[in-house]
C-alpha cells in the first residue's frame, strides 16, 4: 500500500511539473492536495529549473588547435620546499588574512578532434593547472588573468612579447566550473564544505579559459607545458588526483566545435 501511495504521489509530482512548464496548473488540483503543496511546489520548481538549466548549459566551446608558438623563460621555483612547508605557510597566511582564495584556469585546446587540457608538469611527476592564490580583496577574474600572465606570458623584454603586445590576445575567462574547499591545514580538498566546518582554510575555483589564436605562451624552464587529453584524465585519480580527473565531468556540459 505504501509503495502504491508513493507511486501515485510521484505521478502527481510529474504531472504538476509538466503543467508548471506549460503554465496550466489547475487551482482545484492545488486545493485537493493542499497538505502536500510545499513538497509538490518544491519538486515542480526543481524540475523546471533543471530543465531550463539543461537547455542553457549546452553552450558551444571552440578550443584552439594544440600547435601554437611559444618560448621559454626564467625558471619559477616553488615557494615552498615541501608539502609541510606549504601547509605551514597557508596557516601563517590564514592567521593574517583569513581564508586563502585560489584560482586556476582550465585551458582547453584540441588535437585530432579531441579536447586536451594544458597542464604544467613539475619535476617530471607533479601536474597542476596554471594559476595561484589571490591577493586579499582581489577580483577572481582579474586575479586569474594576472596569475596566467605571470606563469605563461612572455617576458616583457622578449621579442615574443613585443610581437604580441597590443594585439587582441587577452585571456578569455569563462564559467567557474568548480569550487574545491580545504577544511583544515591538510592536503585534502573537497568539492563541498563538510557540515562540521564553519571556517574553511582555502577555496579554490576552477575557470574555463579559452585562448585567442594569437596568444603566445612562455613556459618556465623548470616546468613542462603538456596537453593532456580528456580520455587520459577521465577516471584516473590515481595519477592526476581527484581534482584534475574530475575535469572531463565538468566539461561534459559543453559542445566542442573544432575548426
N, C-alpha and C positions, 0 to 999 in steps of 0.2 A: 504493500500500500504506500509506504514511504517513497519507494522508487517511482511509483506511478505519479505521486504528487510532485516529485522533483522533476520528472519529465514534462509534466503539464506546465509547471512553473517556468521551465526553460523554454518551452514552446511559446509561452506568453511573452517572455522577455524578447525572444527573437521577433515575434510579431510586432511588439512595441518598437523595437529598433527599426524594423523596416518601415513602419508607419511614421516614425520620427524623421527618418531620412527623406520620406516623401512629403512630410509636413501635413499628415492627415490623422493625427491622434484623435481618438474618439473620447469625448468627455464622459459619456456613460461608462465606457470601459474603465476610465480612471476612477470613477466613483465606486464601481463594483469592486475594485481591488485596492481600496484606499489604504488598507493596512500594510500593503507592500509598496506604496508609492515611492518611498525613499530608495528601496533596493532596486526597483524596476527603473526609476528615473536615472539612478546612477549607472545602471547597466546600459541604458539607452545612450546616455552621454558618452560613456566609454566606447560603445560600439561605433557610434557616429564619428567620434574623434579619431579612432583607429582607422576607420575607412577614409576619412579626409586626409589623415597623415600619410596613409599608403599612397594616396593619389598625388601628394605633393612632393614626396621624397625621392621619387624615381627621376631625379634630375640628371641630365647628361653631364659627363665629365670628359674633357678632351685631354688625355695625357700627352706630354711631349715625347718625341722619339728618344730612345735611350742614348743615342750618339749625340754628343754636343761638345763644343770646345771647352777646354779647361786648362788649368795650370796648377802648380803647387805654390805654397807659401810657407812662411816660417812655422816651425813646429809649435803646437799648442799643448804643452804638458798638462796633465790633470792637476787640479788644485790640491788634491789630497793623495798621499802615497798609498793609502789603504782604505778599505771599506770602513773600518773602525774610526779612522781619522775623519772620513767624510761624515759619518753619523755624529761624531763629536762636534764638528763644525756646524752641522744642522742644529744641534741642541744649543750651541752658543748663540747662533743667529736667532733661534726661536725665542730665547730669553730676551734678546734685544729688540726684535722686530715682530714677533709673533709668527703665525703660520707662514711657511715658505710657499710661494706661488711659482710654479714651473710651467713653461710652455714648450712644446715640441711640435715640429712640423712633419706631417706625412706627405712627402714629396712623391707624387705619382708620375711615373714615366711608363713607356711601353716598348716592348720588343716582340716582333712576330705575333702581334695581335693579342698580347697578354700583359696585364698590368704588372709593373715592378715598383718596389719602394726603395728609394735611395736611403741608404744607411751608412753610418760611419763605423768602421771596424778599427778597434784599438788593440794593439799587441797581438794581432792575428787571431784573436779569440772573442773579444768582447764587442757586441753590437749595440749601437744606440742611434736614436733619431737625432737629427740636428735640432738644437735648442738648448735652453738652460733656464735657471731661475731668474725671476724678475726683480727689479728694484722695488722698494716699498712704494705703493701707490701707482706703479706704472701700469698703463693700459695693456691688456693681453695682446692685442693685435700689433700695436706699436712695439711692444717688447719682443714679440716673436720676430718681427722684421729686423730689429736690431740684433738679436741673437743669431739669426740666419746670416746676416751680413758679417758678423764677427767670425762665424765659423766657415762660411763658404764664399764670401765675396772676395774678389781680387784685392790685393793691397792698393792703397790709393796712389802709390808711386809707380805702379806697374803699367805697362802699355795696354794690358788687357782691361784695366780699369779705365784708362783714358779712351780706349776704343768704345767702351760701352757707356761711359758716363754721359748722362743727359738723354740717353735713349730710353724708350718706354720699356723698361725691364724690371719694374717693381715686382716684388713677390706678391702673388695673388693669394691672399689668405681667405680660405673658405670657411666651411662649417666647423664648429667644435664637435668632434666625433666621439670624444670620450673624456671622462674625468676619473683619475685614479687618486686614491687617498692613502696617506701614510698615517696610521693611527698613533704610532709610537716611534721612538727613535730606534727603529729597526729597519731591516731591508724589505720587509713585506709591505706591499701596497695592494689595495683592493678597489674594485670598481664601485664601491659603495662605502658609506661611513658606518662602521659597526654600531649597533644600537647603544652599547655602553660607552661609546667615545663621544665626548662633548667638545673636545679641543684637539682636532687632528693636527698633526705636525707639518703636513705638506699636502698641497693639492696640485696635481699635475694634469694639465689639459693638453689634449692632442688635437691639432687642427689640420684639416685638409689644405694642402698647398699646391697650387698649380704654377708652373714656371713659364714665363714668356719664352718665345723661341730664341730671342737674342740674349738670354741670360747666360753669362759666363761664370763658371764655378772655379774656385780655387781651393784646393784641398790641403790642409796642414800636412807637413812632411811626415809627421809621426802617425798619420791615420790613412786609411784607405776609404774611398767612397765606392760602395758596391750597390748594385741594383739587384735586389732580392725579389724573385717572382712570388706572386701570391701563393702558388701551389707549394712553394718551399716553406712559407711561413705557416700555412694552414695546419692546425693540429700538431704543431712542432714546438711546444713549450719546453721540451727537454733541451733544445738547442738555443732557442731565442727568448725563452721566458714567457710568462702569461700575457704581458702587455703587447709585445710585438706579434706573438702568434694569434692574437685576437684581431689584428688589423683586417684580415680578409672578411671577418664578420662585420666589422664597422663599415667596410666599403661595399657590402652587398646591396645597399640601398641605392646605389648609383648605377646608371647605364654608361658604359665606357664607349666612346666614339674614337676610332683610330683614323688618323689622317696621314 
